[in-house]
């Protein structure tokens, strides 16, 4: 048995090979320090397995590898081909969803049915959604004068590291907003005019009207909060904003230099 993987049998009887290394530069590797962290089954606090823990040196190596790919082969690849690779990844998620759901449930403690039928569907759906966007991100031509052409280009920011944490009418609105958090909220009323008015006043990234937490599982609607519930948005077209910069290009078509 390799020291970078271990054969496991989950409580539901599912057997699989669990990598224990860090995935850097398209391969599993040991951490520089050799230190490990242990995954614990939350249902009985038993040890599942130990995997290598990343130190700053390992993070630097991962960033360097990602930046090299970004400036080289990945950046020169046609956008449609990049989309094809993302779509292939979504297919792999679908193909191995039982294994992935087993790992998520064993390590996280959530019901297997939720991990399999909801979480994995959202993962695959998100990858499919943005795979379709890969060759549809573009700038615009800006009308100035007959002697000048101006246009913008949407360029990727580059290597990004994500840290995702878990953890009367006016009187009602004031109470709802009296918090340092603002991820989601819900308004229940038969008066749809009032519902929209209150939704505009509530300080939250998402507001449900006459429902609660029924997100768009095809990942087309932006997700995110305000205040200490997060900065920026994930999913939907708005989710692309954090990963692109707008570049303005000015082309002189009149005066010769």
Phi and psi in degrees as GROMACS dihedral restraints (atoms count N, CA, C in turn):
[ dihedral_restraints ]
;  ai    aj    ak    al  type     phi  dphi    fc
    3     4     5     6     1   -64.7    20    10
    4     5     6     7     1   148.9    20    10
    6     7     8     9     1   -80.7    20    10
    7     8     9    10     1     5.9    20    10
    9    10    11    12     1  -112.7    20    10
   10    11    12    13     1    13.1    20    10
   12    13    14    15     1  -159.8    20    10
   13    14    15    16     1   162.6    20    10
   15    16    17    18     1  -147.0    20    10
   16    17    18    19     1   142.3    20    10
   18    19    20    21     1   -85.7    20    10
   19    20    21    22     1   125.7    20    10
   21    22    23    24     1  -125.5    20    10
   22    23    24    25     1   150.9    20    10
   24    25    26    27     1  -123.2    20    10
   25    26    27    28     1   115.3    20    10
   27    28    29    30     1   -75.0    20    10
   28    29    30    31     1   163.5    20    10
   30    31    32    33     1   -56.5    20    10
   31    32    33    34     1   -25.4    20    10
   33    34    35    36     1   -85.8    20    10
   34    35    36    37     1     6.5    20    10
   36    37    38    39     1    89.3    20    10
   37    38    39    40     1    -4.4    20    10
   39    40    41    42     1   -73.8    20    10
   40    41    42    43     1   127.5    20    10
   42    43    44    45     1  -105.5    20    10
   43    44    45    46     1   139.4    20    10
   45    46    47    48     1  -159.7    20    10
   46    47    48    49     1   165.1    20    10
   48    49    50    51     1   -96.8    20    10
   49    50    51    52     1   119.0    20    10
   51    52    53    54     1   -99.9    20    10
   52    53    54    55     1   114.4    20    10
   54    55    56    57     1   -63.1    20    10
   55    56    57    58     1   143.3    20    10
   57    58    59    60     1  -116.7    20    10
   58    59    60    61     1     0.0    20    10
   60    61    62    63     1   -94.4    20    10
   61    62    63    64     1  -176.3    20    10
   63    64    65    66     1   -96.7    20    10
   64    65    66    67     1   133.9    20    10
   66    67    68    69     1   -88.3    20    10
   67    68    69    70     1    99.2    20    10
   69    70    71    72     1  -129.6    20    10
   70    71    72    73     1   131.3    20    10
   72    73    74    75     1    56.0    20    10
   73    74    75    76     1    42.3    20    10
   75    76    77    78     1    67.7    20    10
   76    77    78    79     1    27.5    20    10
   78    79    80    81     1  -153.9    20    10
   79    80    81    82     1   157.0    20    10
   81    82    83    84     1   -85.3    20    10
   82    83    84    85     1   128.3    20    10
   84    85    86    87     1  -135.1    20    10
   85    86    87    88     1   161.4    20    10
   87    88    89    90     1   -77.3    20    10
   88    89    90    91     1   157.6    20    10
   90    91    92    93     1   -73.5    20    10
   91    92    93    94     1   156.8    20    10
   93    94    95    96     1   -60.9    20    10
   94    95    96    97     1   -38.9    20    10
   96    97    98    99     1   -83.9    20    10
   97    98    99   100     1   -20.3    20    10
   99   100   101   102     1    81.5    20    10
  100   101   102   103     1     0.0    20    10
  102   103   104   105     1   -75.1    20    10
  103   104   105   106     1   152.4    20    10
  105   106   107   108     1  -128.7    20    10
  106   107   108   109     1   161.4    20    10
  108   109   110   111     1  -122.4    20    10
  109   110   111   112     1   152.9    20    10
  111   112   113   114     1  -107.3    20    10
  112   113   114   115     1   132.7    20    10
  114   115   116   117     1   -88.2    20    10
  115   116   117   118     1   131.0    20    10
  117   118   119   120     1  -112.8    20    10
  118   119   120   121     1   134.6    20    10
  120   121   122   123     1   -73.3    20    10
  121   122   123   124     1   112.9    20    10
  123   124   125   126     1   -68.4    20    10
  124   125   126   127     1   -15.6    20    10
  126   127   128   129     1   -75.7    20    10
  127   128   129   130     1   -31.7    20    10
  129   130   131   132     1  -138.2    20    10
  130   131   132   133     1     7.3    20    10
  132   133   134   135     1    60.7    20    10
  133   134   135   136     1    24.6    20    10
  135   136   137   138     1   -84.1    20    10
  136   137   138   139     1   156.1    20    10
  138   139   140   141     1   -79.9    20    10
  139   140   141   142     1   130.1    20    10
  141   142   143   144     1   -86.6    20    10
  142   143   144   145     1   -57.0    20    10
  144   145   146   147     1  -172.1    20    10
  145   146   147   148     1   171.2    20    10
  147   148   149   150     1  -114.0    20    10
  148   149   150   151     1   138.8    20    10
  150   151   152   153     1  -127.2    20    10
  151   152   153   154     1   157.8    20    10
  153   154   155   156     1   -66.3    20    10
  154   155   156   157     1   138.2    20    10
  156   157   158   159     1  -100.7    20    10
  157   158   159   160     1   135.2    20    10
  159   160   161   162     1   -81.7    20    10
  160   161   162   163     1   131.6    20    10
  162   163   164   165     1  -102.3    20    10
  163   164   165   166     1   173.3    20    10
  165   166   167   168     1   -51.8    20    10
  166   167   168   169     1   -36.9    20    10
  168   169   170   171     1   -63.6    20    10
  169   170   171   172     1   -38.9    20    10
  171   172   173   174     1   -68.4    20    10
  172   173   174   175     1   -39.8    20    10
  174   175   176   177     1   -62.7    20    10
  175   176   177   178     1   -42.4    20    10
  177   178   179   180     1   -60.8    20    10
  178   179   180   181     1   -40.7    20    10
  180   181   182   183     1   -64.9    20    10
  181   182   183   184     1   -40.7    20    10
  183   184   185   186     1   -65.0    20    10
  184   185   186   187     1   -42.3    20    10
  186   187   188   189     1   -64.8    20    10
  187   188   189   190     1   -42.4    20    10
  189   190   191   192     1   -62.5    20    10
  190   191   192   193     1   -41.4    20    10
  192   193   194   195     1   -66.0    20    10
  193   194   195   196     1   -42.3    20    10
  195   196   197   198     1   -65.8    20    10
  196   197   198   199     1   -40.7    20    10
  198   199   200   201     1   -66.3    20    10
  199   200   201   202     1   -37.4    20    10
  201   202   203   204     1   -62.4    20    10
  202   203   204   205     1   -43.8    20    10
  204   205   206   207     1   -65.9    20    10
  205   206   207   208     1   -39.7    20    10
  207   208   209   210     1   -62.8    20    10
  208   209   210   211     1   -40.6    20    10
  210   211   212   213     1   -84.2    20    10
  211   212   213   214     1    -8.6    20    10
  213   214   215   216     1  -115.0    20    10
  214   215   216   217     1  -112.2    20    10
  216   217   218   219     1   -60.4    20    10
  217   218   219   220     1   -41.9    20    10
  219   220   221   222     1   -66.6    20    10
  220   221   222   223     1   -41.2    20    10
  222   223   224   225     1   -69.1    20    10
  223   224   225   226     1   -33.3    20    10
  225   226   227   228     1   -83.6    20    10
  226   227   228   229     1   -10.0    20    10
  228   229   230   231     1   -71.8    20    10
  229   230   231   232     1   141.5    20    10
  231   232   233   234     1   -59.4    20    10
  232   233   234   235     1   141.3    20    10
  234   235   236   237     1   -60.3    20    10
  235   236   237   238     1   -34.4    20    10
  237   238   239   240     1   -65.5    20    10
  238   239   240   241     1   -37.3    20    10
  240   241   242   243     1   -67.2    20    10
  241   242   243   244     1   -36.9    20    10
  243   244   245   246     1   -63.6    20    10
  244   245   246   247     1   -39.8    20    10
  246   247   248   249     1   -63.0    20    10
  247   248   249   250     1   -38.5    20    10
  249   250   251   252     1   -61.2    20    10
  250   251   252   253     1   -40.3    20    10
  252   253   254   255     1   -67.0    20    10
  253   254   255   256     1   -39.3    20    10
  255   256   257   258     1   -65.5    20    10
  256   257   258   259     1   -39.1    20    10
  258   259   260   261     1   -66.3    20    10
  259   260   261   262     1   -37.7    20    10
  261   262   263   264     1   -61.5    20    10
  262   263   264   265     1   -39.0    20    10
  264   265   266   267     1   -63.3    20    10
  265   266   267   268     1   -39.6    20    10
  267   268   269   270     1   -63.4    20    10
  268   269   270   271     1   -36.0    20    10
  270   271   272   273     1   -67.4    20    10
  271   272   273   274     1   -37.5    20    10
  273   274   275   276     1   -65.0    20    10
  274   275   276   277     1   -37.4    20    10
  276   277   278   279     1   -61.2    20    10
  277   278   279   280     1   -45.3    20    10
  279   280   281   282     1   -61.6    20    10
  280   281   282   283     1   -42.1    20    10
  282   283   284   285     1   -64.5    20    10
  283   284   285   286     1   -34.8    20    10
  285   286   287   288     1  -112.3    20    10
  286   287   288   289     1    26.4    20    10
  288   289   290   291     1   -64.9    20    10
  289   290   291   292     1   -32.7    20    10
  291   292   293   294     1   -64.7    20    10
  292   293   294   295     1   -42.2    20    10
  294   295   296   297     1   -66.3    20    10
  295   296   297   298     1   -45.1    20    10
  297   298   299   300     1   -63.5    20    10
  298   299   300   301     1   -40.5    20    10
  300   301   302   303     1   -65.9    20    10
  301   302   303   304     1   -36.5    20    10
  303   304   305   306     1   -63.4    20    10
  304   305   306   307     1   -46.0    20    10
  306   307   308   309     1   -63.0    20    10
  307   308   309   310     1   -44.5    20    10
  309   310   311   312     1   -61.8    20    10
  310   311   312   313     1   -43.3    20    10
  312   313   314   315     1   -68.5    20    10
  313   314   315   316     1   -43.7    20    10
  315   316   317   318     1   -63.5    20    10
  316   317   318   319     1   -42.5    20    10
  318   319   320   321     1   -83.7    20    10
  319   320   321   322     1   -30.5    20    10
  321   322   323   324     1  -100.0    20    10
  322   323   324   325     1   -34.7    20    10
  324   325   326   327     1    96.2    20    10
  325   326   327   328     1    -2.0    20    10
  327   328   329   330     1   -78.0    20    10
  328   329   330   331     1   161.0    20    10
  330   331   332   333     1   -59.5    20    10
  331   332   333   334     1   141.4    20    10
  333   334   335   336     1   -60.5    20    10
  334   335   336   337     1   -38.4    20    10
  336   337   338   339     1   -62.9    20    10
  337   338   339   340     1   -34.8    20    10
  339   340   341   342     1   -69.5    20    10
  340   341   342   343     1   -46.3    20    10
  342   343   344   345     1   -61.2    20    10
  343   344   345   346     1   -41.7    20    10
  345   346   347   348     1   -75.9    20    10
  346   347   348   349     1   -48.4    20    10
  348   349   350   351     1   -90.9    20    10
  349   350   351   352     1   -17.6    20    10
  351   352   353   354     1  -115.2    20    10
  352   353   354   355     1   -60.6    20    10
  354   355   356   357     1   -61.2    20    10
  355   356   357   358     1   -48.8    20    10
  357   358   359   360     1   -66.7    20    10
  358   359   360   361     1   -32.6    20    10
  360   361   362   363     1   -64.4    20    10
  361   362   363   364     1   -38.3    20    10
  363   364   365   366     1   -69.1    20    10
  364   365   366   367     1   -39.4    20    10
  366   367   368   369     1   -61.5    20    10
  367   368   369   370     1   -52.3    20    10
  369   370   371   372     1   -62.9    20    10
  370   371   372   373     1   -39.4    20    10
  372   373   374   375     1   -64.9    20    10
  373   374   375   376     1   -39.2    20    10
  375   376   377   378     1   -64.0    20    10
  376   377   378   379     1   -44.9    20    10
  378   379   380   381     1   -62.8    20    10
  379   380   381   382     1   -41.6    20    10
  381   382   383   384     1   -63.1    20    10
  382   383   384   385     1   -42.4    20    10
  384   385   386   387     1   -59.5    20    10
  385   386   387   388     1   -50.0    20    10
  387   388   389   390     1   -78.4    20    10
  388   389   390   391     1   -20.6    20    10
  390   391   392   393     1   -62.2    20    10
  391   392   393   394     1   -39.3    20    10
  393   394   395   396     1   -69.2    20    10
  394   395   396   397     1   -25.8    20    10
  396   397   398   399     1   -80.8    20    10
  397   398   399   400     1   -15.7    20    10
  399   400   401   402     1   -54.4    20    10
  400   401   402   403     1   -40.3    20    10
  402   403   404   405     1  -105.4    20    10
  403   404   405   406     1    22.3    20    10
  405   406   407   408     1  -124.4    20    10
  406   407   408   409     1    12.9    20    10
  408   409   410   411     1   -95.1    20    10
  409   410   411   412     1   115.6    20    10
  411   412   413   414     1  -149.0    20    10
  412   413   414   415     1   165.8    20    10
  414   415   416   417     1   -91.7    20    10
  415   416   417   418     1  -147.1    20    10
  417   418   419   420     1  -152.8    20    10
  418   419   420   421     1   154.0    20    10
  420   421   422   423     1   -88.8    20    10
  421   422   423   424     1   133.2    20    10
  423   424   425   426     1  -110.5    20    10
  424   425   426   427     1   123.9    20    10
  426   427   428   429     1   -72.3    20    10
  427   428   429   430     1   121.7    20    10
  429   430   431   432     1  -121.3    20    10
  430   431   432   433     1   -86.4    20    10
  432   433   434   435     1  -136.9    20    10
  433   434   435   436     1   170.5    20    10
  435   436   437   438     1   -66.0    20    10
  436   437   438   439     1   -21.4    20    10
  438   439   440   441     1   -93.0    20    10
  439   440   441   442     1     5.4    20    10
  441   442   443   444     1  -145.5    20    10
  442   443   444   445     1   140.0    20    10
  444   445   446   447     1  -112.2    20    10
  445   446   447   448     1   127.8    20    10
  447   448   449   450     1  -130.3    20    10
  448   449   450   451     1   136.1    20    10
  450   451   452   453     1  -150.2    20    10
  451   452   453   454     1   160.8    20    10
  453   454   455   456     1  -113.7    20    10
  454   455   456   457     1   152.9    20    10
  456   457   458   459     1  -126.8    20    10
  457   458   459   460     1   134.6    20    10
  459   460   461   462     1   -92.6    20    10
  460   461   462   463     1   113.2    20    10
  462   463   464   465     1  -110.8    20    10
  463   464   465   466     1   144.4    20    10
  465   466   467   468     1   -64.4    20    10
  466   467   468   469     1   143.2    20    10
  468   469   470   471     1   -61.6    20    10
  469   470   471   472     1   -39.0    20    10
  471   472   473   474     1   127.7    20    10
  472   473   474   475     1  -145.7    20    10
  474   475   476   477     1   -73.2    20    10
  475   476   477   478     1   125.7    20    10
  477   478   479   480     1  -123.4    20    10
  478   479   480   481     1   136.1    20    10
  480   481   482   483     1  -109.6    20    10
  481   482   483   484     1   127.0    20    10
  483   484   485   486     1  -101.1    20    10
  484   485   486   487     1   134.1    20    10
  486   487   488   489     1  -120.8    20    10
  487   488   489   490     1   109.4    20    10
  489   490   491   492     1  -110.8    20    10
  490   491   492   493     1   107.4    20    10
  492   493   494   495     1   -79.4    20    10
  493   494   495   496     1   155.8    20    10
  495   496   497   498     1  -117.0    20    10
  496   497   498   499     1   -95.6    20    10
  504   505   506   507     1   -58.7    20    10
  505   506   507   508     1   -49.8    20    10
  507   508   509   510     1   -63.1    20    10
  508   509   510   511     1   -35.8    20    10
  510   511   512   513     1   -64.6    20    10
  511   512   513   514     1   -38.7    20    10
  513   514   515   516     1   -65.9    20    10
  514   515   516   517     1   -40.3    20    10
  516   517   518   519     1   -65.1    20    10
  517   518   519   520     1   -42.6    20    10
  519   520   521   522     1   -60.4    20    10
  520   521   522   523     1   -40.7    20    10
  522   523   524   525     1   -66.8    20    10
  523   524   525   526     1   -40.9    20    10
  525   526   527   528     1   -64.4    20    10
  526   527   528   529     1   -34.8    20    10
  528   529   530   531     1   -87.1    20    10
  529   530   531   532     1    -7.2    20    10
  531   532   533   534     1   -82.8    20    10
  532   533   534   535     1    63.2    20    10
  534   535   536   537     1  -155.6    20    10
  535   536   537   538     1   156.1    20    10
  537   538   539   540     1   -83.3    20    10
  538   539   540   541     1    -3.0    20    10
  540   541   542   543     1  -109.5    20    10
  541   542   543   544     1   162.8    20    10
  543   544   545   546     1  -168.3    20    10
  544   545   546   547     1    54.9    20    10
  546   547   548   549     1   -82.9    20    10
  547   548   549   550     1   -61.3    20    10
  549   550   551   552     1  -141.1    20    10
  550   551   552   553     1   159.1    20    10
  552   553   554   555     1  -152.8    20    10
  553   554   555   556     1   165.6    20    10
  555   556   557   558     1  -137.1    20    10
  556   557   558   559     1   142.5    20    10
  558   559   560   561     1  -123.1    20    10
  559   560   561   562     1   125.9    20    10
  561   562   563   564     1  -116.6    20    10
  562   563   564   565     1   118.5    20    10
  564   565   566   567     1  -166.2    20    10
  565   566   567   568     1   150.8    20    10
  567   568   569   570     1   -84.0    20    10
  568   569   570   571     1   -11.7    20    10
  570   571   572   573     1   -90.9    20    10
  571   572   573   574     1    98.3    20    10
  573   574   575   576     1   -67.3    20    10
  574   575   576   577     1   -29.2    20    10
  576   577   578   579     1   -64.8    20    10
  577   578   579   580     1   -45.6    20    10
  579   580   581   582     1   -61.9    20    10
  580   581   582   583     1   -39.6    20    10
  582   583   584   585     1   -59.2    20    10
  583   584   585   586     1   -45.9    20    10
  585   586   587   588     1   -68.0    20    10
  586   587   588   589     1   -36.1    20    10
  588   589   590   591     1   -64.6    20    10
  589   590   591   592     1   -46.3    20    10
  591   592   593   594     1   -67.4    20    10
  592   593   594   595     1   -38.0    20    10
  594   595   596   597     1   -59.1    20    10
  595   596   597   598     1   -36.2    20    10
  597   598   599   600     1   -70.5    20    10
  598   599   600   601     1   -26.9    20    10
  600   601   602   603     1   -87.9    20    10
  601   602   603   604     1   -23.3    20    10
  603   604   605   606     1   -73.7    20    10
  604   605   606   607     1   133.8    20    10
  606   607   608   609     1   -90.0    20    10
  607   608   609   610     1    82.9    20    10
  609   610   611   612     1  -150.6    20    10
  610   611   612   613     1   153.9    20    10
  612   613   614   615     1   -72.1    20    10
  613   614   615   616     1   -25.7    20    10
  615   616   617   618     1  -140.3    20    10
  616   617   618   619     1   141.0    20    10
  618   619   620   621     1  -132.0    20    10
  619   620   621   622     1   125.8    20    10
  621   622   623   624     1   -99.2    20    10
  622   623   624   625     1   137.1    20    10
  624   625   626   627     1  -110.7    20    10
  625   626   627   628     1   118.6    20    10
  627   628   629   630     1    58.9    20    10
  628   629   630   631     1    31.9    20    10
  630   631   632   633     1  -163.6    20    10
  631   632   633   634     1  -179.0    20    10
  633   634   635   636     1  -152.3    20    10
  634   635   636   637     1   120.8    20    10
  636   637   638   639     1    62.9    20    10
  637   638   639   640     1    28.8    20    10
  639   640   641   642     1   -95.2    20    10
  640   641   642   643     1    76.5    20    10
  642   643   644   645     1   -69.0    20    10
  643   644   645   646     1   163.2    20    10
  645   646   647   648     1   -81.3    20    10
  646   647   648   649     1   107.2    20    10
  648   649   650   651     1   -76.4    20    10
  649   650   651   652     1    -1.7    20    10
  651   652   653   654     1   -96.6    20    10
  652   653   654   655     1     6.0    20    10
  654   655   656   657     1    65.0    20    10
  655   656   657   658     1    32.5    20    10
  657   658   659   660     1   -94.3    20    10
  658   659   660   661     1   -16.0    20    10
  660   661   662   663     1  -103.7    20    10
  661   662   663   664     1   132.3    20    10
  663   664   665   666     1   -58.0    20    10
  664   665   666   667     1   143.6    20    10
  666   667   668   669     1  -123.9    20    10
  667   668   669   670     1   132.8    20    10
  669   670   671   672     1   163.7    20    10
  670   671   672   673     1   170.2    20    10
  672   673   674   675     1  -125.0    20    10
  673   674   675   676     1  -171.2    20    10
  675   676   677   678     1  -128.5    20    10
  676   677   678   679     1   174.1    20    10
  678   679   680   681     1    54.5    20    10
  679   680   681   682     1  -129.2    20    10
  681   682   683   684     1   -86.7    20    10
  682   683   684   685     1    11.6    20    10
  684   685   686   687     1   -96.4    20    10
  685   686   687   688     1    12.6    20    10
  687   688   689   690     1   127.9    20    10
  688   689   690   691     1   159.4    20    10
  690   691   692   693     1  -121.2    20    10
  691   692   693   694     1   133.4    20    10
  693   694   695   696     1    83.7    20    10
  694   695   696   697     1  -174.2    20    10
  696   697   698   699     1  -133.4    20    10
  697   698   699   700     1   148.6    20    10
  699   700   701   702     1  -109.5    20    10
  700   701   702   703     1   158.1    20    10
  702   703   704   705     1    70.1    20    10
  703   704   705   706     1   162.6    20    10
  705   706   707   708     1    63.9    20    10
  706   707   708   709     1  -178.2    20    10
  708   709   710   711     1   -63.5    20    10
  709   710   711   712     1   -32.9    20    10
  711   712   713   714     1   -63.1    20    10
  712   713   714   715     1   -26.9    20    10
  714   715   716   717     1   -67.7    20    10
  715   716   717   718     1   -17.5    20    10
  717   718   719   720     1   -79.7    20    10
  718   719   720   721     1   -17.9    20    10
  720   721   722   723     1   -60.3    20    10
  721   722   723   724     1   -36.6    20    10
  723   724   725   726     1   -72.9    20    10
  724   725   726   727     1   -12.8    20    10
  726   727   728   729     1  -111.4    20    10
  727   728   729   730     1     5.0    20    10
  729   730   731   732     1  -134.7    20    10
  730   731   732   733     1   151.4    20    10
  732   733   734   735     1  -117.3    20    10
  733   734   735   736     1   149.9    20    10
  735   736   737   738     1   -95.0    20    10
  736   737   738   739     1   121.0    20    10
  738   739   740   741     1  -106.9    20    10
  739   740   741   742     1   131.4    20    10
  741   742   743   744     1   -97.6    20    10
  742   743   744   745     1   132.1    20    10
  744   745   746   747     1  -119.1    20    10
  745   746   747   748     1   125.5    20    10
  747   748   749   750     1  -109.3    20    10
  748   749   750   751     1   123.4    20    10
  750   751   752   753     1  -118.0    20    10
  751   752   753   754     1   119.9    20    10
  753   754   755   756     1   -80.4    20    10
  754   755   756   757     1   115.0    20    10
  756   757   758   759     1  -109.1    20    10
  757   758   759   760     1    -1.1    20    10
  759   760   761   762     1  -113.8    20    10
  760   761   762   763     1   -81.5    20    10
  762   763   764   765     1   -66.0    20    10
  763   764   765   766     1   130.1    20    10
  765   766   767   768     1   -88.8    20    10
  766   767   768   769     1   136.1    20    10
